[in-house]
Amino acid sequence: MTRNMFLMSIGFIVSWFSFWNNEVSPSPGLLEETDENVGVFLQEGEIDKNRLYLDSMLWEQMMLEAERVSPTVAKMNYSNLRNDPNKGVPKKASGGNYVFSNTSGTAPHGSGSSNKELASYSTNTGSALPSQAEYDALMDFYQAMDGPNWYNNSGWSSADPNVVQDVSNFHGLTLDASGHVKWIMFWQNNLNGTIPESFGDLTYLEHIQMVRNPHIGQLPQSLGNLDKVVELLLYGNNMTGTIPGTIGNMTALENVHLYINNLTGSIPPSLTSLPNLEFFSVYDNNLTGVLPSNLGDLNKLTHFYINGNAITGSIPSSIGSMSAMKELYLYSNQLSGSIPTSIGNLSGLTRLYLNQNQLSGTLPASLGSLDNLQFFWLQDNNVTGQIPWEMGGLQLLDSFLAYRNSLTGSLPAVFGNIASLRQLRLDENQITGEIPPSYGNLVNINTLTLNDNKLIGSIPSSFCSFATISQLGLHNNRLEGDIPDCLLDKNITEFTVRYNYYNFEELAYSKTKIPNYYTYAPQYLKFVDTLYISSNTTVDLTYDDGNYQGSPSIYRWKKDGVWLHDASPTNDVISINCSSSGSQPCEGLYYLLVTNPDFAGAYLGGDIFYLKMAPGLDRTICTADELNRTVQLCI
């Protein structure tokens, strides 16, 4: 498959997002474990559907990449996956190992039968004999990888290990005219063992594909001898051990796929010695350590997938030198420090996933230079400061997710100019100010969640322009005023305004449109004031909770956590007598709870007054300067 054809295939991935407009979770066929009850607004311990979706998209993309680099077997295998998406999808089993469901035409584990589909792709172009070293390496490989129990071991099983012979009929091998092994390919062939060091004697190899096998142990150091290999596909094999540092000697490498294994250790610094590397994927392993400081030397690298590991340290500033970079998947690690300003140099970057790390600092304004950026995910970090207004110029941005951080400042009004934006999630931050009316210009917005911030003011009436909105989360802020009826008429799947400052009058229409009261209630009552009162006085406490025209509301007051009386409609005003002496019992924090029989289960509540005794005036005015309006107190 040519590069252009690969880019067209990526379009298949992008087409998924039209489906996602109506459902955030991935297609049930792409992940074997889903939670149908996961809501958009997550509580602690719940599954993050965005993470599940991202993982499924990544798996889909890896299948497309496999099709690109191997347009024979991989295409056949991926076609089966598309016809029956429940097949071939990895699932984490007990003990931390990954298992794959069988694809069509592949013999079940332990059956001993051959895979006719895969065998038909064991193309061999030469009939000359391999060298003694190559033949010995093949025989070692067969024994070390439990060859007698392979699903297809045609040619291998009848070979004489002591006499060099023609290997053109060996399943999984492709030779050149001189008999040298150029391609070794075993897709789900029940390989089980550890690749021997003699594997490095296959020095004419250009393609290594061993995929979805029960267990392939630690990679041999001799792998570094294979300086003609352009692709290393070893995903889904429950591989253990480390990535050998000798990988840096494989200078022809363009594609490295070691994802979905159990690799440990760090990404070797020698990786940066690979001048032709374009695609590097080691996601879902157990890698630790830090990223190489000179990562930027990989100036041909376009795709970098290290998500789902335990990599620590900071993102190296040299990353800004990776001029060909298109997709950075760094999520679900333990990266810390700030996002380097140099990342703004990656002008071709389309996807940047930094979520689920320990990043801090502020968002660099240079992110506004990523003109091709479509997806920016930052959720579940410790990033502070304001969202740079420069990011409002990213006209291709589809998804901006930065929830569960510590962002402050106001919402950038310029984000309303991003017509392509479908997802904007800034919930669970500390953002202040009003919601910009310009956000009503987001004609393609599907998910807008601003809940759990400190927003004030009202919901802009411009939101009536939303045509595709599915989730609108505004709860747990300080909003007040009218809720636009037009939004309630849209029958939005998730529209939450609870824990704001709305009263029953303003919630009356919500009650008729939304049967689940928890989406709009309870509501806070605003704190009114601290009142200083003198002894031997009485003060009446009351609160304006709107002008609801239905059933009378019911009021109940408490002071310092202790209820003062039973609930009653007549307690909208309560008199506090401060004539008692001694412990000043009228001082304290007064809380009001308001319910209404028309709003079953809903209530308004909050601490609204703090009463404090005024200090006595025990000083005497000795002199007064009326001209300058000053007084002098006698002490």
N, C-alpha and C positions, 0 to 999 in steps of 0.2 A: 504494500500500500504506500503510495507516495505521501509526501508531507502534506500536500493540499488535500488529499483524500482523508488524511488523519484529522485535519482541521474541520473538514466537513463532518466527520464522525463526531467531533466534539459538539457540533451543532445538535446532534441527537441528545446529548446531555442537557444542553441549554433548553431544548424543547420540553424537558421535564418541568420547567418552572411554570409553564402554562397550566399544568396539572396542579402544581403547588399553590396556585392562586386560591384554590378551594380547599386544600388540605395540607397542613404543614408536615404531617408525618410522611415517611417514604412509602412507596408502593409496597403492600404487604408481601409481594413476592421477592423483593430484594433483600429484606431482612427477615430471618426466621423468627426473631423474637421482637414483637412490638407490643405496645401497651395502648389499647384502643381508648382507654379512659384518661390519657394524659391530656391536661388542659394547656392552653397557651400560657397561662399565668402560673408559674411553678411555685410550689412550696418546697421547703427543705426536704431533701431525700427523694423528690420526684425525678423521674427520667426526663432528661432534656430532649424534647423531640427535635429541636434544631440540630443537636449533636447526632442523633440517630439519622436524621436526614442527610447530614454532611457525610457521615460514614458510608451511607448507602450510595451517595453520589460518587464518592471516591472509589468505591469498589466498581461501580459502573465504568468509571473512567479508566481504571486499571485494565478492565477487560477490553476496552477499545484500544488501549496502548498495546496490549498483547496481540491484538489483531493487526496492529500497524507493523510491529516488528517481526511477526511471523504470519504472513498472509496465507498460510496453508492450514496447519493443524489448529492454530489459535483461532482462526476464523471459523472453522468447523465447530470448535469447542464453544466459542462465544455464541454462535448461531443457535446451538442447543440451549444455551442459557437464556437467550431471548425468547425462544419458543416456550420454554418452561422455566420461568424465573425462580422457582423454588429449588432448582437443581444447581449445584455447584457453588452455592453461597456459603462462605465460611461462617462457622459458629464456634465460639469458645466453649470447650468441653471442660469437664472437671480436671483438675491438675494443671490448668493453664494452657493446655494444648488446643490447637485448632483442628477441626475436622471439616471435611467437605462432603456434602451429599453427592451421590453419583450422578454423572452426566450420562446422557443417552449414548449407548454403545460401549460404555466402559464396564468391564467385568467387576462384579462386586468383590469386596475384599475376601480373599481366601478361596475363591471359586476355582482358580487355576485355569480358567478359560481365557482365550485371547481376545484382544480388542481389535476387531476387524477394521473398524473405521480408522483407528490410529495406525494400524499396520499398513493401510493403503497409502499412508503418507510417509512411509519409510523409504524415501527416494534415494537411490545410490547411483552415481554417475560414472564410477570407475570400477575397474576389475583388477587393477594392480594390487600387489600385496603391500600392507603397511610395513613400517620399520619394526624391528624387533622391540624397540622401546615402546612404540605405540601399542603393539599387540600385547605386550606384557601388561601395560597400563590398563588395557581393556579387560584382560583376564582378571587382574587385581580388582578392578571396579566391579565386575560381575560377582565375584566372591564376597567382597566387602559389603555389597548392597543387597545381599540375600537374593541373588539372581534366580535360583531355582524356584522361588515363590513369586516372581514377577507375573503380572497378568499376561504379558506377552514377552516371551524370551526366545522367540524364534531366531535361529542362527546361533545365538549365544549358548543355548543348552547343549548343542551337539558339537561345539568347538573343542579342539584338542588344545589344552593350555600349554603344551610343551612344543607345539609345532606351529610356526607362523602360517596362517592361511588367509584366504580371501574373506573379508568381513563385509562384503557388499550386501550380503543378505541378512546382516544383523539388524534386528528391529531397533529403530531409533537413531540410526547412524546415517549420515550423508557424507560421501567421500568425493574427493576430486579425482581427476584422471590418473593421478600418480598413486592413488590408494591411500592418501592421507585423510584422516578424519577431520572434516570441516564443521560438522554440525552434529551435536548430540542432543536428542530430544526425547524426554520421557514425561508425558502428561498423564498423571494418575495411573502409574504402572506398578504401584505397590513397592517402590524402592524403600528399603529399610536397612539402615546401617550408617557407616561413616565413610565419606569419600577418602580413599587412600592418598598418601603423599605422591605416589607414582602417577596420579592423575595429571600432575604437572608436566609429564612427558608427552602429553598430547599437544605438542607445541604448534600444530597447524590449525587447531581449533579456532573458529570464528564465532560460533554460536553455541551457547550452553543454555539449554532449557530443560529443567527438571522441576516440575510443578505439581503440587497437590499430591504428595506422597506421604505415607505414614510418618517417616522419620528419616531425615538426612542430618547426620551429626555435624560436628564442627568442620568448617571449611579448612582445607589444608593450606599450609604456608606456601606450598608449591604452586598455588593458584597464580602467584606473581610471575611464573614462567610463561604464562599464556598471554603474550603481548600482542597477539593478533585477534583476540576475542573482542568483538564489538558489542555483544549483548550478553548479559548475565542474568538469566531469569531463574530464580530459585525461590519463588514465593509459595507459601502454604505448605511447607514441608516439616514443620515443627523442628526447624534447625536450632541447634544450641551453640554455645561457645561465642567467640568474638568474630568480628570482621577482621581478617588478617591485614596487618599493616602492609603486606606485600601487594595489596590491591593497587597501590600506587605505581607499581611497575607495569600494570596492564594498560599501557598508554593508548591503545586503540579503543578502549571502552567508550561507548556512547550511551548505553542504557544499562542501568543497574536496578534490578527488581528483587529485593530481599524481604518484601513486606509479608506480614502475617506469619511470623516465626517466633522463636523464643531466644533470639540473639541477645547477648549481654555485652558489657564493656561499652566503650565509647566509639564514636565515629572517628576512624583513624585520621590523623593529620595528613597522612600521605594521600588521602583522597584528593587533595587540592593539586596533586601533581598530574591529574588526568586532563590533558589539554582538550580532549574531544568530548568530554562528558556532557550529555544533554539532559538526561533523565535519571534522577536518583530517588528511589522510593524504598524506605525502610520502615514504613509506618507499622504500628501494632507489633512491636517487639518489646524487649526489656532493656533498651539501651540507656546508658547513663552518661556521666561526664559532660563536658562542655563542647560547644561547637568550635571547630578550628578557627583561630583568629584571622587567618588569611583565606577564609571561605570565598572571598571576592575574587580570588584567582581563577575560579571556575567561570570564566567569562562567556562560555558557550552554554552553560546550564540554563535550561528553560523551565524545568519542573523539579521542585525540591519538596519531597514528602517525608517528614520525620515525625508526624503526629502519632499520638498514642504510645509514647515512651516516657522516660523519666529524665530527660536531658535537662541539665541545670545551667547556671551561668547566664550571661547576657547575650543578646543578639549582637554579633560583632559588627562594628561600624563598616567593615570592609564589604558588607553585604551590598552596599550601594554601588559597588563596582561590577556586580553581576548583570551586565548590560542587556543580556538576552532573556532575563528572567520573566516568566509569564505567570507562574503559579507558585506561591509559597504557602505550604501547609505546615505550620509550626504548632498547631493547637494540641492541647492535652499533653503538656510536658510540665516542667518546673522552671521554665525560663523566668529570669528576674531582670531588674534594671529597667531602663527606659527604652522606648522604641527609638532606634538611632535616626537622627535627622537625615542621614545619607540614603535612607530607604526611599526618599523622594526622588532619587536619581533613576529609579527603575521605571522608566517611561512606558515600557511595554507590559507592566504588571497588570493582570486582570483579576487575580484572586489573592487575597491576603487574609489568612486565617491565623489569628493570634490568640484565640479564645482558650479558656481553661489553662492559664499559666499564672505566674506571680509577678507580672509586669507592673511597674509603678511609673512615677514621673508623669509628664503631661504628653498630650498628643502633639507631635511636631507639626508646625504649619506646612512643612514640606510635603505632607500627605496630599495637599491640594494640588501638587504637580503631577499626580498619577492620573493622567487624563484618560487612560484606558481601564481604570479600575472599575470593576463591576461588583465585587463582593468584598466587604471589609467587616470582619467579625472579631470583636474584642471582648466579648462577654466573659465574666468571671475572672477579672484581674483586679488590680489595685490602682488603676490609672486615675489621676486627679486632674484638676484644672478644667479649663473651658474647652469646648469643641471648637477647633479652629474654623473661623468663617471661610477660610480659603477652600475648605472641603465642599463648600456649596457650589463650586465650579465643576465638580465631577459629574459631567452630564451623562455618563454611561452607568452611573452607580445604580445597582439594582437592590442591594441589601446592605444596610448599615446597622450592625448589631453591637451595642456597647452596654448592654444591661449588666447589672451587678458589678459596678465599679464605684468610684467616688468622684465622679465628674461634678463640677460646680459651674457657676455662671448661668447665663441664660441660653435659651435655645436659639441657634443661629437662624435668623429669618431667611437667609439666602438659601437654606435647604428647600424652601418652597419652590425654587427654580429648577429642581432636579426632576424633570418630568418622567424620567425612567424609574424613579424610586418606587419599589413595591413593598419593601420592609424597612421600617425605622423603629428600632427597639432601644429605648434609652431608659427603661424602667429600673428602679432600685439604684438610683444615684442621689445626688444632692442638688439637682438643678433648680434654679429659682426663676423668678420673673413670670411673665405671661406667655401663653401659647401664641406664637405669631399667626396672625390671620393668613399670612402667605402660604401656610401649610395646606390651606384649602385648594391650592393649585396643583397638589400632588394627584394628578388625574389617574395614575395607575396604582396608587397606594392600596395595599391589601391588608397590611398589618402595621398599626401605629400604636405603640404602647409607651406611655409616658407616666405610668403609675409609680407610686412610691418615690415621689420627689417632693419638692417644696413649691410647686407651681401655684400661682395666684391668678385672680381675675376670673373670667368666664370662658366657656367653650366658644370659640369663634363661630359665628354664623356661616362663615365661608366653608365650614366642614360639610354643609349641605351639598357641596359640589362633588363630594366623593361618590364615585360610580362603582368602584370595585371593592370597597372596604369590607373586610370580613372580621377583623379583630381591632377593637378600639379600646384600649385600656387607659383610664384616667383616674383610677381609684387611688386613695391615700395621698391626696394633695391638699391644697387649700382653695379649691375652686368654689365659686358661688355664683349666684344669679340664675338666669334661665338656662335650662337644658334645651337646645334647639329641637323642636318637635320633629323636624325633618330627619334627624339622625335616628330617632326612635321609629319612624315610619319605614326606615330602610330594612328593618328586621336583621340587624347585624348579628352575626353568630355570637360574638363576644363583645359586649359593650358594658363596661363597668365604670361606675361613678361613685361607689361607696366610699365612706371615710373622706368626705369633703365637707363643705359647709352648706349643703342644700337642706331646705325645710320641706314640710309636707306639701305646701302649696306648689313648690317647684318640682316635686316628685310625683304630683298627681297624674300627669300623663304617662310617666314611666310605668306607673302601676298598671295602667291599662294595656300597655304594650309588652311588658316583660313580666311573665308569670313568676320568675324566680326573684324574690325580693332581695336576695343577697347580692345581686348585681348593682343595686342602687342604694342599699342600706346595710348597716347603720350609717348615720351621718354624725359628724362632730358639731357641737355648739361652740361658737367662737368665744374665747375668753374676753370678757368685757373690760374689767378694770380691777385695780386694787383700791379698796375704799378705806379711808381713814375716818374713824368715827370716834366721837367723844363718849365718855361714860355717861350713864343715866340718859341715854337716848335710844330711840327705836328707828330702825331703818327697814324699808320695804325693798325686797329684792324681786325683780321680775325680768323677763327676757322676751324679746320680740321674736317669735318663732314663725312668723309669716301670717298670712291671712287665709288659711285653708277654710273652704266653705262647706266641708263635709261634716262628719261627726266631730264633736268636741274632743280636743286632745286631753290627755291625762298626764298630770305632773307629779313628780316626786323629787324631793330635795334631800340631800345628805351633806353633812359637814365632816370633813376629815375622815371620810370613809364610813360614817355611821348614819343610817337613815333617820330622818327627823320625823317622818309621819308616813302614813299609807298613801298610795297613789290616789289622786282625786282630780277631777276637772277644775275644782275650785282653788287648787293650789298654784295657779299660774302666778300669783303674788304671795310671797311669804314675808311675814314681819319678824324681824330679829330684834329682841329687846336686850339692850346692853346696860341695863340698870344694875345687874349683879355686880358684886364687889369681889375682890380676892383674885381668883384665877382668870378673870376676864374670859368667861365662857363663850362670848359671841365671836371672839377671834377665830379665824380658821379659813379653810378652803371649802367653798360651797360648790357642789355639783348638782346639776339638774338633769333629770331623765324625763324625756317626753315620748309618750306612745300615743297611738291613735287606733281605734278599732277598725278603721278602714284600711289600715296598713298592717296586716297580720305579720308578726315576726319582726317588723321594722321598728327602729327607734332612733331618736336624736338624743345625744348625750354629751356632757363635757363639764369640765371645771370652768365656771364662768365668773366667779367673784372670789377675791381674797380680801377678807375683812381684817383690819388691823387697828388697834386702839391708837388714837392720836396722842403724841407726847404732851404732857401738861405744860402750860406756859408759866415758867417760874422765874422769868427775868423781867426787870423793870426798866422802862425807858427813862434814862436820866436827862438827856438833852436831845433836841431835834433841830435839824437844819432844814427849814422849810424851803429855803432858796435852792439848795442843792438836793433836796429830797433824800436826805440821809438821816439815820438815827444812830445814837450811841447807846448801847446797852450796858447797864450796870451788872457786874459779875458778882 
